Structure formats: structure tokens, C-alpha cells
Amino acid sequence: MSTVKETSTNFANKQALANECSEVHAANIIGGQWGLVICSWLINGKLRFGELKAHLPTITERMLTLQLRKLEQNKLVKRTVYAQVPPRVEYELTPIGYELKPIILELEKWGQKHKALL
């Protein structure tokens, strides 16, 4: 996950564009391919870290952790830790995260149509 320095011109441009354009703000919150696919799997309900990892075999554990933290920070994903040994942690979409469902389903349909053109 690349980090853009908050003092960089690129960061300032991204912030200005996100402030002007709600679509850019939304894209920044979802966070690219991994954020979108994580949300896609969580649409079906709660999943544990290992279950998410099994659905995304090419993602590293570090990247999955970083993406889940970002989604949690952006209020799209809720993390629940159960007090047991070993600890059990589940991830689920928040109510605003679930509002992405029709958008994700439409993106899926659009992606299938576009792939057919190639």
C-alpha cells in the first residue's frame, strides 16, 4: 500500500479533487481493488480474517490487514473481537458499508460486459 506524504503536491491535489467531487471521495474511501473486493465478500455477511484470506489467495496477510484497517477507519467495516482463547475476530460491513451492495453489483455487471468486449 503506497503512502502519499501529506505535504506533497499529489496529496494536496487528491484532497482538493475529493473535496470538489463526491465520486472521487467515494473512490478514495473504498480504496481500489482490494477494498472493493473485501467489501464484495463481506456483503454476504461476517467473515473471519482467515476466511477472507482464503477468498483472496493472492493478497498478503500484511496487505489484507492494512486494507481492513483502512476500511474500518473509513467506517465501512466493523471489527468485532470476542473474548475467548484464542481470540476470535470477525469483520462485517457497517450500515453505510452495506449501502455499497447495489453499487458493487452494478460494477460487477458492467465489468462482465466490458470483459466481453475485449
Biopython code that builds the backbone (N, CA, C, O; Angstrom):
import numpy as np
from Bio.PDB.StructureBuilder import StructureBuilder

atoms = [
    (1, "MET", "N", (0.845, -1.164, 0.000)),
    (1, "MET", "CA", (0.000, 0.000, 0.000)),
    (1, "MET", "C", (0.891, 1.227, 0.000)),
    (1, "MET", "O", (1.649, 1.441, 0.946)),
    (2, "SER", "N", (0.812, 2.027, -1.037)),
    (2, "SER", "CA", (1.666, 3.195, -1.107)),
    (2, "SER", "C", (1.087, 4.300, -0.241)),
    (2, "SER", "O", (-0.127, 4.468, -0.125)),
    (3, "THR", "N", (1.991, 5.038, 0.354)),
    (3, "THR", "CA", (1.588, 6.129, 1.208)),
    (3, "THR", "C", (2.039, 7.422, 0.559)),
    (3, "THR", "O", (3.191, 7.554, 0.144)),
    (4, "VAL", "N", (1.128, 8.369, 0.476)),
    (4, "VAL", "CA", (1.439, 9.661, -0.103)),
    (4, "VAL", "C", (1.694, 10.616, 1.048)),
    (4, "VAL", "O", (0.882, 10.717, 1.967)),
    (5, "LYS", "N", (2.830, 11.322, 1.000)),
    (5, "LYS", "CA", (3.139, 12.280, 2.050)),
    (5, "LYS", "C", (2.081, 13.366, 2.078)),
    (5, "LYS", "O", (1.675, 13.881, 1.036)),
    (6, "GLU", "N", (1.638, 13.709, 3.281)),
    (6, "GLU", "CA", (0.593, 14.718, 3.415)),
    (6, "GLU", "C", (1.063, 16.103, 2.976)),
    (6, "GLU", "O", (0.238, 16.989, 2.753)),
    (7, "THR", "N", (2.375, 16.303, 2.850)),
    (7, "THR", "CA", (2.898, 17.597, 2.422)),
    (7, "THR", "C", (3.149, 17.655, 0.921)),
    (7, "THR", "O", (3.562, 18.693, 0.404)),
    (8, "SER", "N", (2.905, 16.554, 0.216)),
    (8, "SER", "CA", (3.194, 16.508, -1.214)),
    (8, "SER", "C", (2.121, 17.222, -2.031)),
    (8, "SER", "O", (0.981, 17.373, -1.593)),
    (9, "THR", "N", (2.512, 17.656, -3.223)),
    (9, "THR", "CA", (1.564, 18.286, -4.147)),
    (9, "THR", "C", (0.507, 17.280, -4.572)),
    (9, "THR", "O", (-0.666, 17.630, -4.701)),
    (10, "ASN", "N", (0.915, 16.023, -4.793)),
    (10, "ASN", "CA", (-0.020, 14.971, -5.177)),
    (10, "ASN", "C", (-1.118, 14.809, -4.124)),
    (10, "ASN", "O", (-2.295, 14.690, -4.463)),
    (11, "PHE", "N", (-0.731, 14.806, -2.847)),
    (11, "PHE", "CA", (-1.701, 14.671, -1.753)),
    (11, "PHE", "C", (-2.660, 15.859, -1.765)),
    (11, "PHE", "O", (-3.871, 15.681, -1.638)),
    (12, "ALA", "N", (-2.122, 17.067, -1.916)),
    (12, "ALA", "CA", (-2.960, 18.275, -1.939)),
    (12, "ALA", "C", (-3.940, 18.234, -3.108)),
    (12, "ALA", "O", (-5.105, 18.603, -2.962)),
    (13, "ASN", "N", (-3.464, 17.785, -4.266)),
    (13, "ASN", "CA", (-4.339, 17.681, -5.435)),
    (13, "ASN", "C", (-5.450, 16.653, -5.203)),
    (13, "ASN", "O", (-6.609, 16.901, -5.536)),
    (14, "LYS", "N", (-5.092, 15.500, -4.633)),
    (14, "LYS", "CA", (-6.088, 14.461, -4.348)),
    (14, "LYS", "C", (-7.140, 14.981, -3.371)),
    (14, "LYS", "O", (-8.334, 14.742, -3.549)),
    (15, "GLN", "N", (-6.688, 15.693, -2.337)),
    (15, "GLN", "CA", (-7.612, 16.235, -1.346)),
    (15, "GLN", "C", (-8.553, 17.254, -1.971)),
    (15, "GLN", "O", (-9.757, 17.230, -1.718)),
    (16, "ALA", "N", (-8.005, 18.150, -2.788)),
    (16, "ALA", "CA", (-8.822, 19.182, -3.427)),
    (16, "ALA", "C", (-9.862, 18.548, -4.346)),
    (16, "ALA", "O", (-11.027, 18.947, -4.342)),
    (17, "LEU", "N", (-9.441, 17.569, -5.125)),
    (17, "LEU", "CA", (-10.358, 16.897, -6.045)),
    (17, "LEU", "C", (-11.441, 16.141, -5.270)),
    (17, "LEU", "O", (-12.611, 16.166, -5.652)),
    (18, "ALA", "N", (-11.056, 15.475, -4.190)),
    (18, "ALA", "CA", (-12.019, 14.729, -3.380)),
    (18, "ALA", "C", (-13.024, 15.675, -2.723)),
    (18, "ALA", "O", (-14.194, 15.328, -2.562)),
    (19, "ASN", "N", (-12.567, 16.869, -2.346)),
    (19, "ASN", "CA", (-13.472, 17.846, -1.740)),
    (19, "ASN", "C", (-14.471, 18.384, -2.758)),
    (19, "ASN", "O", (-15.612, 18.691, -2.410)),
    (20, "GLU", "N", (-14.049, 18.498, -4.006)),
    (20, "GLU", "CA", (-14.914, 19.015, -5.067)),
    (20, "GLU", "C", (-15.842, 17.948, -5.642)),
    (20, "GLU", "O", (-16.977, 18.240, -6.019)),
    (21, "CYS", "N", (-15.360, 16.732, -5.705)),
    (21, "CYS", "CA", (-16.035, 15.686, -6.471)),
    (21, "CYS", "C", (-16.391, 14.505, -5.562)),
    (21, "CYS", "O", (-15.505, 13.797, -5.081)),
    (22, "SER", "N", (-17.663, 14.302, -5.335)),
    (22, "SER", "CA", (-18.112, 13.221, -4.439)),
    (22, "SER", "C", (-17.719, 11.842, -4.945)),
    (22, "SER", "O", (-17.466, 10.941, -4.146)),
    (23, "GLU", "N", (-17.664, 11.663, -6.272)),
    (23, "GLU", "CA", (-17.270, 10.368, -6.827)),
    (23, "GLU", "C", (-15.823, 10.038, -6.466)),
    (23, "GLU", "O", (-15.504, 8.894, -6.146)),
    (24, "VAL", "N", (-14.952, 11.046, -6.519)),
    (24, "VAL", "CA", (-13.543, 10.832, -6.160)),
    (24, "VAL", "C", (-13.435, 10.534, -4.667)),
    (24, "VAL", "O", (-12.664, 9.667, -4.256)),
    (25, "HIS", "N", (-14.209, 11.256, -3.859)),
    (25, "HIS", "CA", (-14.213, 10.995, -2.417)),
    (25, "HIS", "C", (-14.609, 9.536, -2.160)),
    (25, "HIS", "O", (-13.956, 8.841, -1.382)),
    (26, "ALA", "N", (-15.673, 9.080, -2.812)),
    (26, "ALA", "CA", (-16.140, 7.702, -2.632)),
    (26, "ALA", "C", (-15.072, 6.702, -3.064)),
    (26, "ALA", "O", (-14.832, 5.715, -2.369)),
    (27, "ALA", "N", (-14.431, 6.950, -4.201)),
    (27, "ALA", "CA", (-13.383, 6.044, -4.688)),
    (27, "ALA", "C", (-12.213, 6.004, -3.706)),
    (27, "ALA", "O", (-11.634, 4.942, -3.477)),
    (28, "ASN", "N", (-11.864, 7.143, -3.130)),
    (28, "ASN", "CA", (-10.779, 7.183, -2.149)),
    (28, "ASN", "C", (-11.135, 6.408, -0.884)),
    (28, "ASN", "O", (-10.271, 5.759, -0.294)),
    (29, "ILE", "N", (-12.387, 6.470, -0.465)),
    (29, "ILE", "CA", (-12.826, 5.758, 0.740)),
    (29, "ILE", "C", (-12.786, 4.251, 0.519)),
    (29, "ILE", "O", (-12.309, 3.510, 1.379)),
    (30, "ILE", "N", (-13.282, 3.797, -0.621)),
    (30, "ILE", "CA", (-13.287, 2.360, -0.915)),
    (30, "ILE", "C", (-11.861, 1.862, -1.088)),
    (30, "ILE", "O", (-11.522, 0.779, -0.610)),
    (31, "GLY", "N", (-11.026, 2.633, -1.761)),
    (31, "GLY", "CA", (-9.607, 2.360, -1.761)),
    (31, "GLY", "C", (-9.078, 1.388, -2.798)),
    (31, "GLY", "O", (-8.096, 0.701, -2.516)),
    (32, "GLY", "N", (-9.653, 1.291, -3.952)),
    (32, "GLY", "CA", (-9.052, 0.484, -5.004)),
    (32, "GLY", "C", (-9.482, -0.968, -4.983)),
    (32, "GLY", "O", (-10.468, -1.338, -4.345)),
    (33, "GLN", "N", (-8.712, -1.790, -5.703)),
    (33, "GLN", "CA", (-9.126, -3.172, -5.947)),
    (33, "GLN", "C", (-9.318, -3.990, -4.678)),
    (33, "GLN", "O", (-10.311, -4.708, -4.564)),
    (34, "TRP", "N", (-8.406, -3.904, -3.730)),
    (34, "TRP", "CA", (-8.534, -4.758, -2.548)),
    (34, "TRP", "C", (-9.706, -4.332, -1.694)),
    (34, "TRP", "O", (-10.461, -5.184, -1.225)),
    (35, "GLY", "N", (-9.881, -3.040, -1.477)),
    (35, "GLY", "CA", (-11.000, -2.566, -0.673)),
    (35, "GLY", "C", (-12.323, -2.986, -1.274)),
    (35, "GLY", "O", (-13.232, -3.413, -0.562)),
    (36, "LEU", "N", (-12.428, -2.866, -2.584)),
    (36, "LEU", "CA", (-13.661, -3.225, -3.279)),
    (36, "LEU", "C", (-13.953, -4.716, -3.164)),
    (36, "LEU", "O", (-15.089, -5.106, -2.894)),
    (37, "VAL", "N", (-12.945, -5.543, -3.366)),
    (37, "VAL", "CA", (-13.179, -6.998, -3.320)),
    (37, "VAL", "C", (-13.443, -7.467, -1.884)),
    (37, "VAL", "O", (-14.220, -8.399, -1.676)),
    (38, "ILE", "N", (-12.809, -6.835, -0.895)),
    (38, "ILE", "CA", (-13.093, -7.179, 0.510)),
    (38, "ILE", "C", (-14.553, -6.858, 0.821)),
    (38, "ILE", "O", (-15.262, -7.667, 1.420)),
    (39, "CYS", "N", (-14.991, -5.677, 0.412)),
    (39, "CYS", "CA", (-16.401, -5.303, 0.621)),
    (39, "CYS", "C", (-17.330, -6.260, -0.113)),
    (39, "CYS", "O", (-18.401, -6.597, 0.391)),
    (40, "SER", "N", (-16.927, -6.697, -1.294)),
    (40, "SER", "CA", (-17.749, -7.645, -2.065)),
    (40, "SER", "C", (-17.960, -8.942, -1.294)),
    (40, "SER", "O", (-19.070, -9.475, -1.276)),
    (41, "TRP", "N", (-16.920, -9.452, -0.664)),
    (41, "TRP", "CA", (-17.065, -10.685, 0.107)),
    (41, "TRP", "C", (-17.869, -10.457, 1.374)),
    (41, "TRP", "O", (-18.638, -11.327, 1.782)),
    (42, "LEU", "N", (-17.704, -9.294, 2.006)),
    (42, "LEU", "CA", (-18.417, -9.025, 3.258)),
    (42, "LEU", "C", (-19.892, -8.708, 3.055)),
    (42, "LEU", "O", (-20.657, -8.693, 4.020)),
    (43, "ILE", "N", (-20.301, -8.455, 1.816)),
    (43, "ILE", "CA", (-21.719, -8.229, 1.532)),
    (43, "ILE", "C", (-22.543, -9.449, 1.952)),
    (43, "ILE", "O", (-23.706, -9.319, 2.335)),
    (44, "ASN", "N", (-21.942, -10.618, 1.876)),
    (44, "ASN", "CA", (-22.651, -11.862, 2.204)),
    (44, "ASN", "C", (-22.703, -12.145, 3.704)),
    (44, "ASN", "O", (-23.310, -13.131, 4.122)),
    (45, "GLY", "N", (-22.075, -11.294, 4.516)),
    (45, "GLY", "CA", (-22.105, -11.488, 5.971)),
    (45, "GLY", "C", (-20.722, -11.455, 6.590)),
    (45, "GLY", "O", (-19.723, -11.210, 5.913)),
    (46, "LYS", "N", (-20.683, -11.706, 7.891)),
    (46, "LYS", "CA", (-19.447, -11.651, 8.669)),
    (46, "LYS", "C", (-18.452, -12.708, 8.202)),
    (46, "LYS", "O", (-18.823, -13.823, 7.838)),
    (47, "LEU", "N", (-17.179, -12.323, 8.224)),
    (47, "LEU", "CA", (-16.111, -13.279, 7.919)),
    (47, "LEU", "C", (-14.951, -13.052, 8.874)),
    (47, "LEU", "O", (-14.696, -11.932, 9.315)),
    (48, "ARG", "N", (-14.257, -14.134, 9.182)),
    (48, "ARG", "CA", (-13.031, -14.034, 9.972)),
    (48, "ARG", "C", (-11.872, -13.750, 9.029)),
    (48, "ARG", "O", (-11.988, -13.921, 7.815)),
    (49, "PHE", "N", (-10.753, -13.314, 9.600)),
    (49, "PHE", "CA", (-9.573, -12.965, 8.806)),
    (49, "PHE", "C", (-9.170, -14.117, 7.893)),
    (49, "PHE", "O", (-8.944, -13.914, 6.700)),
    (50, "GLY", "N", (-9.078, -15.315, 8.442)),
    (50, "GLY", "CA", (-8.668, -16.486, 7.665)),
    (50, "GLY", "C", (-9.625, -16.802, 6.527)),
    (50, "GLY", "O", (-9.208, -17.246, 5.457)),
    (51, "GLU", "N", (-10.908, -16.569, 6.765)),
    (51, "GLU", "CA", (-11.903, -16.799, 5.709)),
    (51, "GLU", "C", (-11.726, -15.783, 4.582)),
    (51, "GLU", "O", (-11.790, -16.133, 3.404)),
    (52, "LEU", "N", (-11.506, -14.530, 4.953)),
    (52, "LEU", "CA", (-11.249, -13.507, 3.933)),
    (52, "LEU", "C", (-9.992, -13.857, 3.145)),
    (52, "LEU", "O", (-9.973, -13.766, 1.917)),
    (53, "LYS", "N", (-8.951, -14.254, 3.854)),
    (53, "LYS", "CA", (-7.679, -14.609, 3.210)),
    (53, "LYS", "C", (-7.888, -15.769, 2.237)),
    (53, "LYS", "O", (-7.293, -15.780, 1.159)),
    (54, "ALA", "N", (-8.711, -16.728, 2.594)),
    (54, "ALA", "CA", (-8.983, -17.872, 1.713)),
    (54, "ALA", "C", (-9.695, -17.427, 0.428)),
    (54, "ALA", "O", (-9.477, -18.003, -0.638)),
    (55, "HIS", "N", (-10.536, -16.414, 0.535)),
    (55, "HIS", "CA", (-11.233, -15.883, -0.642)),
    (55, "HIS", "C", (-10.305, -15.049, -1.517)),
    (55, "HIS", "O", (-10.586, -14.838, -2.697)),
    (56, "LEU", "N", (-9.202, -14.575, -0.943)),
    (56, "LEU", "CA", (-8.262, -13.698, -1.655)),
    (56, "LEU", "C", (-6.858, -14.292, -1.588)),
    (56, "LEU", "O", (-5.986, -13.735, -0.921)),
    (57, "PRO", "N", (-6.630, -15.405, -2.264)),
    (57, "PRO", "CA", (-5.346, -16.113, -2.103)),
    (57, "PRO", "C", (-4.125, -15.320, -2.545)),
    (57, "PRO", "O", (-3.015, -15.627, -2.109)),
    (58, "THR", "N", (-4.288, -14.315, -3.392)),
    (58, "THR", "CA", (-3.113, -13.574, -3.873)),
    (58, "THR", "C", (-2.756, -12.364, -3.009)),
    (58, "THR", "O", (-1.720, -11.737, -3.232)),
    (59, "ILE", "N", (-3.591, -12.029, -2.035)),
    (59, "ILE", "CA", (-3.276, -10.902, -1.157)),
    (59, "ILE", "C", (-2.370, -11.389, -0.025)),
    (59, "ILE", "O", (-2.545, -12.500, 0.476)),
    (60, "THR", "N", (-1.417, -10.573, 0.371)),
    (60, "THR", "CA", (-0.580, -10.938, 1.511)),
    (60, "THR", "C", (-1.345, -10.635, 2.801)),
    (60, "THR", "O", (-2.272, -9.825, 2.814)),
    (61, "GLU", "N", (-0.943, -11.295, 3.869)),
    (61, "GLU", "CA", (-1.601, -11.046, 5.158)),
    (61, "GLU", "C", (-1.416, -9.592, 5.571)),
    (61, "GLU", "O", (-2.330, -8.977, 6.120)),
    (62, "ARG", "N", (-0.242, -9.050, 5.309)),
    (62, "ARG", "CA", (0.028, -7.642, 5.648)),
    (62, "ARG", "C", (-0.909, -6.711, 4.888)),
    (62, "ARG", "O", (-1.483, -5.796, 5.479)),
    (63, "MET", "N", (-1.069, -6.933, 3.588)),
    (63, "MET", "CA", (-1.936, -6.079, 2.779)),
    (63, "MET", "C", (-3.392, -6.219, 3.218)),
    (63, "MET", "O", (-4.119, -5.228, 3.273)),
    (64, "LEU", "N", (-3.818, -7.434, 3.528)),
    (64, "LEU", "CA", (-5.184, -7.643, 3.994)),
    (64, "LEU", "C", (-5.409, -6.886, 5.307)),
    (64, "LEU", "O", (-6.439, -6.235, 5.481)),
    (65, "THR", "N", (-4.454, -6.973, 6.221)),
    (65, "THR", "CA", (-4.551, -6.251, 7.489)),
    (65, "THR", "C", (-4.636, -4.752, 7.252)),
    (65, "THR", "O", (-5.483, -4.077, 7.837)),
    (66, "LEU", "N", (-3.762, -4.225, 6.394)),
    (66, "LEU", "CA", (-3.767, -2.787, 6.110)),
    (66, "LEU", "C", (-5.086, -2.349, 5.482)),
    (66, "LEU", "O", (-5.630, -1.306, 5.846)),
    (67, "GLN", "N", (-5.598, -3.134, 4.548)),
    (67, "GLN", "CA", (-6.848, -2.787, 3.881)),
    (67, "GLN", "C", (-8.029, -2.840, 4.848)),
    (67, "GLN", "O", (-8.903, -1.974, 4.810)),
    (68, "LEU", "N", (-8.058, -3.850, 5.711)),
    (68, "LEU", "CA", (-9.136, -3.940, 6.699)),
    (68, "LEU", "C", (-9.089, -2.756, 7.662)),
    (68, "LEU", "O", (-10.129, -2.206, 8.025)),
    (69, "ARG", "N", (-7.893, -2.367, 8.073)),
    (69, "ARG", "CA", (-7.749, -1.193, 8.955)),
    (69, "ARG", "C", (-8.250, 0.071, 8.273)),
    (69, "ARG", "O", (-8.933, 0.889, 8.888)),
    (70, "LYS", "N", (-7.907, 0.224, 6.999)),
    (70, "LYS", "CA", (-8.346, 1.406, 6.257)),
    (70, "LYS", "C", (-9.867, 1.427, 6.121)),
    (70, "LYS", "O", (-10.496, 2.466, 6.318)),
    (71, "LEU", "N", (-10.456, 0.283, 5.787)),
    (71, "LEU", "CA", (-11.907, 0.196, 5.661)),
    (71, "LEU", "C", (-12.590, 0.450, 7.002)),
    (71, "LEU", "O", (-13.661, 1.054, 7.055)),
    (72, "GLU", "N", (-11.970, -0.010, 8.079)),
    (72, "GLU", "CA", (-12.513, 0.236, 9.416)),
    (72, "GLU", "C", (-12.407, 1.726, 9.769)),
    (72, "GLU", "O", (-13.347, 2.314, 10.304)),
    (73, "GLN", "N", (-11.279, 2.309, 9.470)),
    (73, "GLN", "CA", (-11.064, 3.736, 9.732)),
    (73, "GLN", "C", (-12.066, 4.588, 8.947)),
    (73, "GLN", "O", (-12.526, 5.620, 9.436)),
    (74, "ASN", "N", (-12.398, 4.156, 7.743)),
    (74, "ASN", "CA", (-13.345, 4.884, 6.903)),
    (74, "ASN", "C", (-14.799, 4.513, 7.184)),
    (74, "ASN", "O", (-15.704, 4.914, 6.451)),
    (75, "LYS", "N", (-15.016, 3.739, 8.255)),
    (75, "LYS", "CA", (-16.362, 3.385, 8.731)),
    (75, "LYS", "C", (-17.154, 2.491, 7.786)),
    (75, "LYS", "O", (-18.385, 2.481, 7.827)),
    (76, "LEU", "N", (-16.455, 1.737, 6.930)),
    (76, "LEU", "CA", (-17.134, 0.799, 6.039)),
    (76, "LEU", "C", (-17.190, -0.605, 6.633)),
    (76, "LEU", "O", (-18.098, -1.380, 6.332)),
    (77, "VAL", "N", (-16.212, -0.923, 7.480)),
    (77, "VAL", "CA", (-16.110, -2.260, 8.072)),
    (77, "VAL", "C", (-16.044, -2.135, 9.589)),
    (77, "VAL", "O", (-15.398, -1.238, 10.131)),
    (78, "LYS", "N", (-16.729, -3.059, 10.256)),
    (78, "LYS", "CA", (-16.692, -3.136, 11.718)),
    (78, "LYS", "C", (-15.922, -4.389, 12.107)),
    (78, "LYS", "O", (-16.147, -5.465, 11.552)),
    (79, "ARG", "N", (-15.024, -4.242, 13.053)),
    (79, "ARG", "CA", (-14.216, -5.353, 13.559)),
    (79, "ARG", "C", (-14.716, -5.691, 14.959)),
    (79, "ARG", "O", (-14.792, -4.816, 15.822)),
    (80, "THR", "N", (-15.056, -6.952, 15.185)),
    (80, "THR", "CA", (-15.531, -7.395, 16.497)),
    (80, "THR", "C", (-14.573, -8.451, 17.026)),
    (80, "THR", "O", (-14.312, -9.456, 16.366)),
    (81, "VAL", "N", (-14.050, -8.210, 18.233)),
    (81, "VAL", "CA", (-13.149, -9.155, 18.893)),
    (81, "VAL", "C", (-13.923, -9.823, 20.016)),
    (81, "VAL", "O", (-14.506, -9.152, 20.868)),
    (82, "TYR", "N", (-13.924, -11.153, 20.012)),
    (82, "TYR", "CA", (-14.614, -11.918, 21.039)),
    (82, "TYR", "C", (-13.602, -12.374, 22.087)),
    (82, "TYR", "O", (-12.537, -12.893, 21.753)),
    (83, "ALA", "N", (-13.946, -12.175, 23.349)),
    (83, "ALA", "CA", (-13.044, -12.517, 24.460)),
    (83, "ALA", "C", (-13.062, -14.024, 24.690)),
    (83, "ALA", "O", (-13.853, -14.541, 25.480)),
    (84, "GLN", "N", (-12.194, -14.696, 24.000)),
    (84, "GLN", "CA", (-12.030, -16.138, 24.172)),
    (84, "GLN", "C", (-10.606, -16.487, 23.812)),
    (84, "GLN", "O", (-9.883, -15.663, 23.251)),
    (85, "VAL", "N", (-10.198, -17.694, 24.127)),
    (85, "VAL", "CA", (-8.837, -18.133, 23.819)),
    (85, "VAL", "C", (-8.919, -19.279, 22.831)),
    (85, "VAL", "O", (-9.567, -20.281, 23.132)),
    (86, "PRO", "N", (-8.284, -19.182, 21.645)),
    (86, "PRO", "CA", (-7.650, -17.968, 21.131)),
    (86, "PRO", "C", (-8.705, -16.928, 20.746)),
    (86, "PRO", "O", (-9.858, -17.285, 20.500)),
    (87, "PRO", "N", (-8.327, -15.651, 20.692)),
    (87, "PRO", "CA", (-9.312, -14.616, 20.371)),
    (87, "PRO", "C", (-9.909, -14.831, 18.981)),
    (87, "PRO", "O", (-9.222, -15.238, 18.045)),
    (88, "ARG", "N", (-11.187, -14.551, 18.878)),
    (88, "ARG", "CA", (-11.873, -14.664, 17.589)),
    (88, "ARG", "C", (-12.222, -13.256, 17.140)),
    (88, "ARG", "O", (-12.781, -12.469, 17.904)),
    (89, "VAL", "N", (-11.888, -12.948, 15.899)),
    (89, "VAL", "CA", (-12.158, -11.624, 15.342)),
    (89, "VAL", "C", (-12.990, -11.804, 14.081)),
    (89, "VAL", "O", (-12.664, -12.615, 13.214)),
    (90, "GLU", "N", (-14.073, -11.034, 13.993)),
    (90, "GLU", "CA", (-14.916, -11.072, 12.802)),
    (90, "GLU", "C", (-15.005, -9.685, 12.200)),
    (90, "GLU", "O", (-14.949, -8.674, 12.901)),
    (91, "TYR", "N", (-15.146, -9.661, 10.883)),
    (91, "TYR", "CA", (-15.297, -8.411, 10.145)),
    (91, "TYR", "C", (-16.647, -8.433, 9.454)),
    (91, "TYR", "O", (-17.072, -9.460, 8.925)),
    (92, "GLU", "N", (-17.315, -7.293, 9.466)),
    (92, "GLU", "CA", (-18.588, -7.165, 8.766)),
    (92, "GLU", "C", (-18.731, -5.735, 8.273)),
    (92, "GLU", "O", (-18.089, -4.817, 8.782)),
    (93, "LEU", "N", (-19.580, -5.564, 7.279)),
    (93, "LEU", "CA", (-19.838, -4.218, 6.785)),
    (93, "LEU", "C", (-20.699, -3.464, 7.786)),
    (93, "LEU", "O", (-21.557, -4.047, 8.448)),
    (94, "THR", "N", (-20.463, -2.167, 7.888)),
    (94, "THR", "CA", (-21.306, -1.293, 8.692)),
    (94, "THR", "C", (-22.554, -0.987, 7.857)),
    (94, "THR", "O", (-22.608, -1.342, 6.680)),
    (95, "PRO", "N", (-23.551, -0.335, 8.452)),
    (95, "PRO", "CA", (-24.727, 0.025, 7.645)),
    (95, "PRO", "C", (-24.364, 0.830, 6.387)),
    (95, "PRO", "O", (-24.913, 0.569, 5.316)),
    (96, "ILE", "N", (-23.465, 1.788, 6.499)),
    (96, "ILE", "CA", (-23.097, 2.553, 5.296)),
    (96, "ILE", "C", (-22.275, 1.693, 4.341)),
    (96, "ILE", "O", (-22.310, 1.910, 3.130)),
    (97, "GLY", "N", (-21.541, 0.724, 4.871)),
    (97, "GLY", "CA", (-20.824, -0.221, 4.020)),
    (97, "GLY", "C", (-21.775, -1.079, 3.209)),
    (97, "GLY", "O", (-21.523, -1.358, 2.037)),
    (98, "TYR", "N", (-22.887, -1.504, 3.839)),
    (98, "TYR", "CA", (-23.891, -2.307, 3.129)),
    (98, "TYR", "C", (-24.576, -1.518, 2.019)),
    (98, "TYR", "O", (-25.109, -2.098, 1.073)),
    (99, "GLU", "N", (-24.559, -0.190, 2.141)),
    (99, "GLU", "CA", (-25.151, 0.633, 1.084)),
    (99, "GLU", "C", (-24.373, 0.517, -0.229)),
    (99, "GLU", "O", (-24.864, 0.926, -1.281)),
    (100, "LEU", "N", (-23.164, -0.037, -0.166)),
    (100, "LEU", "CA", (-22.369, -0.265, -1.377)),
    (100, "LEU", "C", (-22.874, -1.446, -2.199)),
    (100, "LEU", "O", (-22.495, -1.590, -3.361)),
    (101, "LYS", "N", (-23.723, -2.293, -1.617)),
    (101, "LYS", "CA", (-24.140, -3.529, -2.296)),
    (101, "LYS", "C", (-24.665, -3.291, -3.712)),
    (101, "LYS", "O", (-24.157, -3.916, -4.642)),
    (102, "PRO", "N", (-25.661, -2.415, -3.926)),
    (102, "PRO", "CA", (-26.146, -2.241, -5.309)),
    (102, "PRO", "C", (-25.075, -1.662, -6.234)),
    (102, "PRO", "O", (-25.060, -1.952, -7.430)),
    (103, "ILE", "N", (-24.191, -0.852, -5.683)),
    (103, "ILE", "CA", (-23.115, -0.257, -6.494)),
    (103, "ILE", "C", (-22.134, -1.344, -6.927)),
    (103, "ILE", "O", (-21.726, -1.398, -8.088)),
    (104, "ILE", "N", (-21.762, -2.202, -5.989)),
    (104, "ILE", "CA", (-20.829, -3.289, -6.296)),
    (104, "ILE", "C", (-21.445, -4.258, -7.304)),
    (104, "ILE", "O", (-20.768, -4.711, -8.226)),
    (105, "LEU", "N", (-22.718, -4.573, -7.129)),
    (105, "LEU", "CA", (-23.385, -5.479, -8.076)),
    (105, "LEU", "C", (-23.452, -4.871, -9.470)),
    (105, "LEU", "O", (-23.289, -5.585, -10.460)),
    (106, "GLU", "N", (-23.689, -3.567, -9.566)),
    (106, "GLU", "CA", (-23.695, -2.894, -10.870)),
    (106, "GLU", "C", (-22.294, -2.857, -11.475)),
    (106, "GLU", "O", (-22.138, -3.053, -12.680)),
    (107, "LEU", "N", (-21.279, -2.609, -10.658)),
    (107, "LEU", "CA", (-19.894, -2.646, -11.152)),
    (107, "LEU", "C", (-19.549, -4.033, -11.688)),
    (107, "LEU", "O", (-18.862, -4.162, -12.702)),
    (108, "GLU", "N", (-20.029, -5.067, -11.002)),
    (108, "GLU", "CA", (-19.793, -6.436, -11.454)),
    (108, "GLU", "C", (-20.421, -6.664, -12.830)),
    (108, "GLU", "O", (-19.784, -7.219, -13.725)),
    (109, "LYS", "N", (-21.665, -6.234, -12.989)),
    (109, "LYS", "CA", (-22.348, -6.391, -14.285)),
    (109, "LYS", "C", (-21.623, -5.615, -15.376)),
    (109, "LYS", "O", (-21.413, -6.123, -16.477)),
    (110, "TRP", "N", (-21.245, -4.385, -15.061)),
    (110, "TRP", "CA", (-20.534, -3.554, -16.034)),
    (110, "TRP", "C", (-19.202, -4.205, -16.410)),
    (110, "TRP", "O", (-18.833, -4.230, -17.584)),
    (111, "GLY", "N", (-18.481, -4.730, -15.415)),
    (111, "GLY", "CA", (-17.203, -5.390, -15.665)),
    (111, "GLY", "C", (-17.344, -6.597, -16.569)),
    (111, "GLY", "O", (-16.504, -6.832, -17.437)),
    (112, "GLN", "N", (-18.406, -7.363, -16.365)),
    (112, "GLN", "CA", (-18.646, -8.535, -17.216)),
    (112, "GLN", "C", (-18.909, -8.105, -18.661)),
    (112, "GLN", "O", (-18.400, -8.723, -19.596)),
    (113, "LYS", "N", (-19.705, -7.045, -18.842)),
    (113, "LYS", "CA", (-19.984, -6.539, -20.198)),
    (113, "LYS", "C", (-18.702, -6.036, -20.844)),
    (113, "LYS", "O", (-18.446, -6.308, -22.017)),
    (114, "HIS", "N", (-17.898, -5.304, -20.083)),
    (114, "HIS", "CA", (-16.663, -4.752, -20.657)),
    (114, "HIS", "C", (-15.685, -5.858, -21.032)),
    (114, "HIS", "O", (-15.048, -5.793, -22.084)),
    (115, "LYS", "N", (-15.560, -6.876, -20.176)),
    (115, "LYS", "CA", (-14.659, -8.011, -20.472)),
    (115, "LYS", "C", (-15.068, -8.690, -21.769)),
    (115, "LYS", "O", (-14.211, -9.130, -22.536)),
    (116, "ALA", "N", (-16.371, -8.778, -22.022)),
    (116, "ALA", "CA", (-16.876, -9.425, -23.221)),
    (116, "ALA", "C", (-16.473, -8.657, -24.492)),
    (116, "ALA", "O", (-16.411, -9.239, -25.575)),
    (117, "LEU", "N", (-16.208, -7.379, -24.358)),
    (117, "LEU", "CA", (-15.790, -6.559, -25.496)),
    (117, "LEU", "C", (-14.332, -6.771, -25.881)),
    (117, "LEU", "O", (-13.929, -6.461, -27.002)),
    (118, "LEU", "N", (-13.545, -7.297, -24.951)),
    (118, "LEU", "CA", (-12.100, -7.434, -25.180)),
    (118, "LEU", "C", (-11.745, -8.701, -25.937)),
    (118, "LEU", "O", (-10.569, -8.952, -26.203)),
]
sb = StructureBuilder()
sb.init_structure("model")
sb.init_model(0)
sb.init_chain("A")
sb.init_seg("    ")
for serial, (resi, resn, name, xyz) in enumerate(atoms, 1):
    if name == "N":
        sb.init_residue(resn, " ", resi, " ")
    sb.init_atom(name, np.array(xyz, "f"), 0.0, 1.0, " ", f" {name:<3s}", serial, name[0])
structure = sb.get_structure()
